[in-house]
Amino acid sequence: MTEWFGGGMESIDQTIAAVCTATPAEEYPSRSIVRISGPEAFNIIENLCRSLRRIDGRGIQHASIELNGATLDAIIYAFPAPHSYTGQDVAELHLEAPPVVVEAVLAQILLRCRQARPGEFTLRAYLSGRMDLTQAEAVAQVVSAGNRLQLEAARRMLEGRLSETLNACCEELLNLLSEIEAGLDFSTDDIPSIPVDQAIEQLVGIQDRIQSILDQSIHGEELMDLPSVGLAGLPNAGKSSLMNALLGRPRSLVSPVAQTTRDVLETEWILPHGRCVLFDCAGLLNQTRPDDILAELAQRAAEDALRSASILLFCADGSRPDWSEDLALFQRMARPQTLVVMTQQDRWTQTTNQVLARAQKIFGQPCLTVSAKTGAGIDGLRSRVDAALLLQQRDSGGSDRLALTEHHRQSIRSALTALRQAQRELLDGHDEVTAMLLRSAVEQLAPTPSEPIDERVLGRIFSRFCIGK
C-alpha cells in the first residue's frame, strides 16, 4: 500500500521515525519522545539500546543508549500492531535530554529507517482504520489548541463524538432506505411497505438531531483564534513597561517621551490555563491635534484593536495627583471585561491603601496595583487575567459542544437538504426519488463507510424480510 506526500509516493510498509514533542526554547533537558512506526520499529530500538530485553508484546522497559562515549538513560514504550496509534508496531523512546542530544539519537535511528513526514503518523492511523477522517482532523486541533476550551472541543472530536452521532443517524437512514427499497425491488414477495406517516416521523427526528449538531457547534476555524488582552491608557501610563514585565522579557519600547508607541505591538502570552495574545498600542488621547496625521492614525489603530480585545487592562499612573483625564478615557473605552491597573507603584508618595481607596472611588470598581520596575503585583495581575479568560471560556457555552470545520458543515448541510427533499418526495409518493435522496444523505454523513451502501442496504433487506422464503 502506498501513501502520497508532496507529489511522491511512499510505501506504508516503510518504517518511519520522528521527534513527537515540541522543541524547548532553550537548550535545557526536557522530556522528549522519539516515535518509530513500522515493521522494523522493535528491531531498531533493540539494536539502539543496551540491556533491553527482546520486545515480544506491549510493555515498558528501562534502557541505556551509548552516544559519543556517553551513556543516556531512556524509557522504552512498546505498542505491537494492531493495537497502537498507527495500527503498526510502534516504539516510543522517552528521553530526559537537551534537544541537541535528542536529535543525535534520532540521527542514529534514521540510519535504519526514514524521517516521518509532517502528519504521517496520523495518516497511518487513518489508513489502518484506527481513526476516521474526523478524528484525524481533531488531532491537528489538539496540537494547535491554545486554551482549555479549544482543547476540550478538539478532545471531544478525537473521542469520536461527531462520528458516533452521525453514524447513528446513518444507521437509521439505512434502515429506512432498506424498507423503501425492499418494497420497490421485491414487490412480488408481499413485503409490507412502511407507512408514510411513520417514515416521515423518522425522517423528521433524524433531521432534528443533525440540525442540533450545527446549532450547538463551534467553528473549528474560530477556535484557532487566541483570546486577546489589550493594554489601554493615556500616554506614559506605564503600559509598555507593564507589557514587558508581564512577558518577563523586553517586547515594547519604553521611553519617558510621550507617544513613543505608534503601532499595535502584539505577542503570545503563555498563562497557566492557556495562551493569549497580549498587545500594547499607542497611548490614547481624549482629543488629538487636527494637523497630527500620524497621531490620528495611531489612535484609530489603537481603538480598533482594543474594541476587539477579550480583556482590557486599563492602566493609570498611580503617582499622578489628578486622574480626571484617565476617568474620561476610561468612561469612553471601558467594557464589561475591563481591569483597572494602577501602575508605577514604586513612584507613589501615598500609601497603597490610600491610592486604592481613591482610585476605586473614582473608577467605580476594585483596582489592581503594580510596579513594572520592582515586579510588585505582576503575579497577581497575571493570575487575574488567567482566571478571567478561563471564566470567559466556560461562559461561552462550549463545554459540551463540538468543533466543526467548514467541510463538516458543508457535508451536514448537504445531507439536511437531501433529507428535506426526500420528505417532500415521500409525501408525493415518489419512492424511487426518495431512496435516491436518502442514499445521498448517507454519503454526505458517512463519506468513508466500511462497505458500499448497496451492500449495507441489501444486508438489511435480507436479514429483516424473508425474501423468496
FENKA-V39670 format. One record per residue. D_CENTER is the distance of its C-alpha to the mean C-alpha in whole Angstrom. Layout:
BEGIN
d_center=D_CENTER
d_center=D_CENTER
END
This chain:
BEGIN
d_center=31
d_center=29
d_center=26
d_center=26
d_center=24
d_center=25
d_center=28
d_center=29
d_center=30
d_center=29
d_center=30
d_center=28
d_center=31
d_center=30
d_center=29
d_center=26
d_center=25
d_center=22
d_center=21
d_center=17
d_center=17
d_center=16
d_center=19
d_center=20
d_center=22
d_center=25
d_center=27
d_center=27
d_center=27
d_center=24
d_center=23
d_center=22
d_center=21
d_center=23
d_center=23
d_center=25
d_center=25
d_center=28
d_center=32
d_center=33
d_center=30
d_center=33
d_center=36
d_center=34
d_center=33
d_center=36
d_center=38
d_center=36
d_center=36
d_center=39
d_center=40
d_center=38
d_center=39
d_center=39
d_center=35
d_center=36
d_center=34
d_center=30
d_center=31
d_center=30
d_center=33
d_center=34
d_center=35
d_center=36
d_center=36
d_center=39
d_center=37
d_center=40
d_center=42
d_center=40
d_center=38
d_center=35
d_center=33
d_center=31
d_center=29
d_center=29
d_center=27
d_center=28
d_center=27
d_center=29
d_center=29
d_center=28
d_center=26
d_center=23
d_center=20
d_center=21
d_center=24
d_center=27
d_center=28
d_center=26
d_center=27
d_center=24
d_center=26
d_center=25
d_center=27
d_center=27
d_center=28
d_center=27
d_center=25
d_center=29
d_center=30
d_center=27
d_center=27
d_center=31
d_center=30
d_center=28
d_center=31
d_center=33
d_center=31
d_center=31
d_center=35
d_center=34
d_center=31
d_center=29
d_center=26
d_center=23
d_center=21
d_center=17
d_center=16
d_center=19
d_center=19
d_center=16
d_center=18
d_center=21
d_center=19
d_center=19
d_center=23
d_center=24
d_center=23
d_center=21
d_center=18
d_center=18
d_center=16
d_center=13
d_center=13
d_center=13
d_center=10
d_center=8
d_center=9
d_center=7
d_center=4
d_center=5
d_center=7
d_center=5
d_center=3
d_center=7
d_center=8
d_center=9
d_center=8
d_center=4
d_center=5
d_center=8
d_center=7
d_center=5
d_center=9
d_center=11
d_center=10
d_center=11
d_center=14
d_center=15
d_center=15
d_center=15
d_center=18
d_center=20
d_center=21
d_center=21
d_center=23
d_center=25
d_center=26
d_center=27
d_center=30
d_center=31
d_center=31
d_center=33
d_center=35
d_center=36
d_center=37
d_center=39
d_center=41
d_center=42
d_center=42
d_center=45
d_center=47
d_center=47
d_center=47
d_center=50
d_center=52
d_center=55
d_center=54
d_center=54
d_center=50
d_center=49
d_center=47
d_center=44
d_center=45
d_center=44
d_center=43
d_center=41
d_center=39
d_center=38
d_center=37
d_center=35
d_center=33
d_center=33
d_center=31
d_center=29
d_center=28
d_center=27
d_center=25
d_center=23
d_center=23
d_center=21
d_center=18
d_center=18
d_center=19
d_center=17
d_center=14
d_center=11
d_center=11
d_center=7
d_center=9
d_center=9
d_center=6
d_center=6
d_center=9
d_center=10
d_center=13
d_center=16
d_center=19
d_center=22
d_center=26
d_center=29
d_center=32
d_center=36
d_center=37
d_center=37
d_center=35
d_center=34
d_center=30
d_center=30
d_center=32
d_center=29
d_center=26
d_center=27
d_center=28
d_center=25
d_center=23
d_center=26
d_center=27
d_center=29
d_center=27
d_center=29
d_center=32
d_center=35
d_center=38
d_center=41
d_center=41
d_center=40
d_center=37
d_center=36
d_center=33
d_center=33
d_center=29
d_center=26
d_center=24
d_center=21
d_center=19
d_center=16
d_center=17
d_center=15
d_center=16
d_center=17
d_center=14
d_center=11
d_center=12
d_center=13
d_center=16
d_center=19
d_center=22
d_center=26
d_center=28
d_center=32
d_center=34
d_center=34
d_center=38
d_center=39
d_center=41
d_center=42
d_center=45
d_center=45
d_center=46
d_center=43
d_center=41
d_center=38
d_center=38
d_center=37
d_center=35
d_center=33
d_center=33
d_center=32
d_center=29
d_center=28
d_center=29
d_center=26
d_center=23
d_center=24
d_center=24
d_center=21
d_center=20
d_center=18
d_center=21
d_center=24
d_center=26
d_center=29
d_center=32
d_center=35
d_center=38
d_center=39
d_center=43
d_center=44
d_center=47
d_center=45
d_center=42
d_center=43
d_center=41
d_center=38
d_center=39
d_center=39
d_center=36
d_center=34
d_center=36
d_center=34
d_center=31
d_center=30
d_center=27
d_center=26
d_center=24
d_center=26
d_center=27
d_center=31
d_center=31
d_center=35
d_center=35
d_center=37
d_center=39
d_center=41
d_center=43
d_center=44
d_center=47
d_center=47
d_center=45
d_center=42
d_center=43
d_center=45
d_center=42
d_center=40
d_center=42
d_center=43
d_center=39
d_center=38
d_center=41
d_center=41
d_center=37
d_center=37
d_center=34
d_center=34
d_center=33
d_center=32
d_center=34
d_center=33
d_center=35
d_center=33
d_center=36
d_center=36
d_center=33
d_center=34
d_center=31
d_center=28
d_center=27
d_center=28
d_center=26
d_center=23
d_center=23
d_center=23
d_center=21
d_center=18
d_center=20
d_center=20
d_center=16
d_center=15
d_center=18
d_center=16
d_center=13
d_center=15
d_center=18
d_center=15
d_center=16
d_center=13
d_center=14
d_center=15
d_center=13
d_center=11
d_center=8
d_center=11
d_center=11
d_center=14
d_center=16
d_center=16
d_center=17
d_center=20
d_center=21
d_center=21
d_center=23
d_center=25
d_center=26
d_center=27
d_center=29
d_center=31
d_center=31
d_center=33
d_center=35
d_center=36
d_center=37
d_center=39
d_center=41
d_center=41
d_center=43
d_center=45
d_center=46
d_center=45
d_center=43
d_center=43
d_center=41
d_center=39
d_center=38
d_center=37
d_center=34
d_center=33
d_center=33
d_center=31
d_center=28
d_center=28
d_center=27
d_center=24
d_center=23
d_center=23
d_center=23
d_center=24
d_center=26
d_center=28
d_center=31
d_center=33
d_center=33
d_center=37
d_center=37
d_center=35
d_center=37
d_center=40
d_center=39
d_center=39
d_center=42
d_center=44
d_center=43
d_center=44
d_center=47
d_center=50
d_center=50
d_center=54
d_center=54
END
